[in-house]
Amino acid sequence: MLYRMIFLIPLVLATGTQAQSSILTCQPSAVPATVRSEGIAERTGDIVLSCSGGQSGASVSGNVIVSLNVNVTNRVRSDGTTDVTLAADNGSGVTTFAARPYSANSVAFNGVTFTLSAQGQAELRIVNLRGDASQLGLANSNPVTASVSLTGAGLAVTGSTFVVAVPQRGLLSTSTGRLICDQYGSPLPATIDFADLLAASAFSTTRVTEGFASAFAPLSDPSNLRADSGVRIMARYSGFTNGARLFVPDAVAGIDADIATSAGDMGSPASGGQYTPGKGELLLIRVLGTDANGAGGTLAMPAPAAQTAFNSVSEAPLTGGFGVVVYEVVDANPFVRESAQFPTFLGLPPNSGASAVETNFSISLAPVSTTITQTQTAPIPRFVETEPPTDCPALNDCNAKYFPALNLDTTPIQLSSPVGQPATHYIPIQNGGSGVLQWSATVTYGPGASNYLTLTPSAGVNNGTIRVDAVTTGLAPGTYNAAILIDAGPLVGTRAIPVTLTVTASGAVTGQTPAIASLSNAASSAQTTLVAGSLATIMGAHFSGSALQVTFDGTSANVIFSNGQQINLLVPAALAGKSTSSVVVWVGGNASAPMTANLAVAAPAIFPGAVLNQDYGVNGPSAPAQTGSVVQVFATGLPAAGIITAQIHDRLVPVPQYGGPAPGLPGVQQVNILVPPDLPTMQTWVYVCGGATADQQVCSDPEKIWIAQ
């Protein structure tokens, strides 16, 4: 893929009033520029024609046409000329000429006139020729080349093909995950600045990295000669619920600054950042009032004239759940590949009746445009809108703990069931890293049959459990093969779990009789009273086999996990109001002896290790919760309808910041508790409580918690 330039120069060499024939030979050359393959108006390397052999002092006049094999995309001025310049230099003076559009892929210099030196020499330099590099493809590996052809009596050219530019991806990026709007919301602090938002609100970090050194070019960079702005980076947000508010830093100091801007979740210490001008440090400043494509607007603050620490943020306006944030590069080091991080903070009131909403986010170079011609109005620079590749290979941190990681057992699943009988299996999914793990699940089928497996749910965020149901109705006895694919995105990857379904003839009851040994709350075997809608555990024997089912007074329960000795299940919500229930386990048509379950409005228990700090890290001796921050406690056995309270140390919490269903975790409740700001650094205890009314509270056993001032 080539830029091909053709110069058609009908020139006349004259001395005095009488034309004389002479050979003027021009040798073309260029210093290749590295350009962004996303760029529509990329400046190629200056083209130099070193001409010699002409007659001493001869006058040269004529026209020059420059053509590319992609569209020319320069600015057209109000007088009809473009911002492409031809400069003729004979050693004692320089004469310049402006080009005019000639066709979609060419410009013309009309009426070019200059004088050769006493040695019959001159240098012609073509400056600021811009072309649509994106037409060559975002993944191209070919250099941009030019060809020069000169025509006219006494004129010759040598070495007509040469490299003028090398395209590479200009933007790489990685995010710790998307923001999720869920029922427990995200509190905003009283003071809206970087430090206070970091301590109080949910956030997601985006990291942007140059594809090559100098890709992030400020307006002062030579590649932005006669441009409207420095390179910009645009973030688009969509899918946010009513009431959601987004905040981003006004300035972002790059990784090579005095102190990098960071939320502390991607390997750098948390800080609003600090920058010193004149040192070639990367600095991005937010642009306010741009259009939807990232053009226009004004900087949120002037570029600092002295060392400056940053702490200010501003809101990203959302319309219909959609918003745009634009940053402009105002300083950079053109000789070093640089990167920067900026968090997006979410403010959202809690709403226990809402379901979790997965929002969308994209990042690209800006301004974006679809104008691929010479134009009076389109901005320079401008870019196609395309999602950038991840930057973790370039920074060698793809396996870092601050990214999400998919923990998944890929042991082949073996299912067996008679014709017409269902078979069920459960696949636990865990986020083994940080950030937000977004996953989806699909099925691919082998020969023989399809659509006999259903997955519930088929997508989720972070931890979850997929229920796999095999529907054997209509299948002939035999063996069927499939695979369940768990796709966690391009950074984390996709895993496959083979599935073998054996369908047998109907009617036979096989296997040993299951036996129930105990019933308990799934979070604590010491809590044997169950609650409708909560999670429970059955321990016993002979639970493996086809058509596993658990009934409470004849009502089937949703089985979440099972092996030969243990069943985890969701107690049917229909049992609400009952004090006891008869539980039976069915395997392969065989029924266990019934066991009586005691039921109550509330019988809470906290899952071991399920106290999370505000940053979603597990609370512990080396990761205490800061006083004044919010801890998240996960339990089961709290009432679906009633009052939820809590206690931390000796302080009652009559109204937690949130108390209700944990998003995406059936049967699990989440209680968000503000750690009292006056408590000292210590290890203490936390309790969650629930009941039909405020004076009928039943509390869980205590769970250890570490706090720090």
Buried (B, 14 or more C-beta within 10 A) or exposed (E): BBBBBBBBBBBBBBBEEEBEEBBBBBBBBBEBBBBBBBBBBBBBBBBBBBBBBBBEBBBBBBBBBBBBBBBBBBBBEEEEBBBBBBBBBBEEEEBEBBBBBBEBBBBBBBEBEBBBBEEBBBBBBBBBBBBBBBBBEBEBEEBBBBBBBBEBEBBEBEEBEBBBBBBBBBBBBBBBBBBBBBBBBBBBBEEBBBBBBBBBBBBBBBBBBBBBBBBBBBBEBEBBBBBBBBBBBBBBBBBBBEEBBBBBBBBBBBBBBBBBBBBBBBBBEBBBBBBBBEEBBBBBBBBBEBEEBBBBBEBBBEBBEEEBBBBBBBBBEBEEBBBBBBBBBBBBBBEBBBBBBBBBBBBBEBBEEBEBBBBEBBBBBBBBBEBBBBBEEBBBBBBBBBEBBBBBEBBEBBEBEBBBBBEBEEEEBEBBBBBBBBBBBBBBBBBEBBBBBBBBBEBEBBEEBEEBBEBEBEBBBBBBBBBBBBBBEEBEEEEBBBBBEBBBBEBBEBBBBBBBBBBBEEEEEEBEEBBBEEBBBBBBEEBBBBBBBBBBBBBBBBBBBBBBBBBBBEEEBBBBBBEEEEBBBBBBBEBBEBEEBEBBBBBBBBEBEBBEBEBBBBBBBBBEEBBBBBBBEEBBEEEBBBBBBBBBBBBBBBBBEBBBBBBBBEBEBEEBBBBBBBBBBBBBBBBBBBBBEEBEEEEBEBBBBBBBEEEBBBBBEEBBBBBBE
